[in-house]
Amino acid sequence: MQTAIDNLGESIAKTKTEVDWEYLRDNDPSEFLKQKELLAENESNLKEATEAAQKLQEDALASTVQSEQALLLETNPDWQDPV
């Protein structure tokens, strides 16, 4: 997933630098708007993908912490809170 996110980020950076925005704005307004909308869509997709990857990473970490905590309490029962 990270590779896809990196590729999308590189694509966005490439579009920002390789598109002649001033030329399009002045000479081809419809293409300018098309490229601008495409860029905005890609940036939105990048944000969503980054947030999804972060959520997966956080969930995996929380699961690991919970498993490790249970293992610690299982191997050291005297560490458990008295009920």
C-alpha positions in Angstrom: 0.0 0.0 0.0 2.8 2.4 0.8 4.3 1.9 -2.7 1.0 3.0 -4.2 0.9 6.0 -1.9 4.4 6.9 -2.8 3.7 6.6 -6.5 0.6 8.8 -6.3 2.6 11.4 -4.4 5.3 11.4 -7.0 2.7 11.6 -9.8 1.2 14.7 -8.1 4.6 16.3 -7.7 5.4 15.6 -11.3 2.1 17.1 -12.5 2.7 20.2 -10.4 6.1 20.8 -12.0 5.6 19.5 -15.5 2.3 21.1 -16.4 2.7 24.6 -17.8 -0.1 26.1 -15.7 0.3 29.7 -17.0 0.2 28.6 -20.6 -2.9 26.5 -20.1 -4.6 29.2 -18.1 -3.9 31.7 -20.8 -4.3 29.6 -24.0 -6.4 26.6 -23.1 -8.7 27.3 -20.2 -10.7 24.1 -20.5 -7.6 22.0 -20.3 -6.4 24.1 -17.4 -9.6 23.3 -15.5 -9.3 19.7 -16.5 -5.8 19.4 -15.2 -6.6 21.4 -12.1 -9.6 19.1 -11.3 -7.4 16.0 -11.9 -4.8 17.3 -9.6 -7.3 18.1 -6.9 -8.8 14.6 -7.3 -5.4 12.9 -7.0 -4.5 15.0 -3.9 -7.8 14.0 -2.3 -7.1 10.3 -3.2 -3.6 10.6 -1.7 -5.0 12.1 1.5 -7.6 9.3 1.8 -5.0 6.6 1.1 -2.6 8.1 3.6 -5.2 8.3 6.3 -6.3 4.7 5.6 -2.8 3.4 5.8 -2.2 5.3 9.0 -5.5 3.8 10.5 -4.3 0.3 9.5 -1.0 0.9 11.2 -2.6 2.3 14.3 -5.0 -0.7 14.5 -2.1 -3.2 14.1 -0.2 -1.5 16.8 -3.2 -1.5 19.2 -3.7 -5.2 18.5 -0.1 -5.9 19.2 -0.1 -3.9 22.4 -3.3 -5.7 23.5 -1.8 -9.2 22.7 1.5 -8.4 24.5 -0.4 -7.0 27.5 -2.5 -10.2 27.8 0.6 -12.3 27.5 2.4 -10.4 30.2 -0.6 -10.8 32.5 -0.9 -14.4 31.7 2.8 -15.1 32.5 2.7 -12.8 35.6 -0.7 -13.3 37.2 0.4 -11.3 40.3 0.5 -8.2 38.0 -3.2 -8.3 37.5 -5.4 -5.7 39.2 -7.3 -7.2 42.1 -11.0 -7.4 41.5 
